Amino acid sequence: MSLKGKLPAGIVVLFALAHLAHHLVTALPIPLLPFIRDEFALDYTRAALVVSAFSIPYGFSQLPAGWLADRFGARRLLLVGISGVALTGLMVGLSLSYTMLLVSLALMGLLGGGYHPAAPSVISRLVDPARRGSALGIHMIGGSVSYFVAPLAAAALAAVWGWRMPFMGLAVPALIFGMGFFVLLGRRERAVSTPASPMPSDDEQWSGSEDEFRIDWPRMATFLVLTSITAAAVLAVVAFIPLYLVDVYGYLEHNAAVAVALFYSTGLWAALLGGYLSDRIGRVRVVVAFALLSGPALMVLSFVNSGVIVMGLLLLLGAGMYARAPASESYVVKHTPRGKRSSLLGLYFFGSIEGSGMLAPVVGFLIDRFGFTIAFTSTGVVLLIISGVCAILLLHGSSRD
């Protein structure tokens, strides 16, 4: 049975739902930051630590999770990455002190690291390499839905019951789905291992020369720096958008939380666009283009005097971040031997997530000392410089992507 040229829609949609469940709780700290800031009387630097308490452990955990997925399989890591995160989300909702909140978020980050290195690797084994970008784009939509829906639900719940209720309320369905997803993947593994099954195993579906090569480490390192610093800079600034809208434009806390959903809503279409373009014009070109757009957008973000223009810039930044993601994952998978893909994907997610977690307190410090304009502008300038250097190195010479 040949699946050449086809997308196995069922498994791709299932993984999109898994991505949604994984991020239902992890999407909440940023839109709820104004509520948390008010309850614990935090300055910008300590407010940034709420974001970093999750994102720094989340970034570090990508590295061992990728290694474990390559050696022991993805299924258990995916269970921990969904249901484990949900359980710690309940702990966040029950936190009665700032310290307990930070500890709970850190534990959420540690358990959540198993999802991303494992999921794209599994998806990539199940689809035609020529359609890989599109498949990863569909998978990305699941996470985008979470980051779009979760802030809206959080704003509604927090306005009535406080910021703890969104964590507890959204953790329950994520917990249930994670366990069901674990069972479904187990059934599929047993099905493909049955000799009479018409479905070929992962390793039999697609085979080719891309599984036998050595990694071009200088080029791979340059690409990882480019895509990681783009995500890190954008996410570090977006972490302060709710506080920026509340403190500068006078938004109510729940309206600022809804505004964050606008940024993440771009993933509903930009992920598909990025995946499609990466299959058609090349992965490097897609990542370079959106990286070079993101720097200037960050630079002008705090200079505008209209909330409408701020929303427009958020749409641009969101589109760039989400279009970049499937192109980046597809590039890493294409240029990494099969047995090392989860490990390299772990390194990719480590750079993006850890970078944003470490950069957020720096941005918070700059805001405390110099204001939003200096903080946002300097972040954009650094991103533009690094993007320009990486773009020259990647686009000069070899055209392989």
Secondary structure, DSSP 8 states (H G I E B T S, - for coil): ---TT---HHHHHHHHHHHHHHHHHHTSTTTTHHHHHHHHT--HHHHHHHHHHHHHHHHHHHHHHHHHHHHH-SHHHHHIIIIIHHHHHHHHHT--SHHHHHHHHHHHHHHHTTHHHHHHHHHHHHS-GGGHHHHHHHHHHHHHHHHHHHHHHHHHHHHHH-THHHHHHHHHHHHHHHHHHHHHHHHHHHHHTSTT-SS--HHHH---GGGS----HHHHHHHHHHHHHHHHHHHHHHTTHHHHHHHHH---HHHHHHHHHHHHHTHHHHHHHHHHHHHHT-HHHHHHHHHHHHHHHHHHTTT---HHHHHHHHHHHHHHHHHHHHHHHHHHHHTS-GGGHHHHHHHHHHHHHHHHHHHHHHHHHHHHHH-HHHHHHHHHHHHHHHHHHHHHHHHSS----
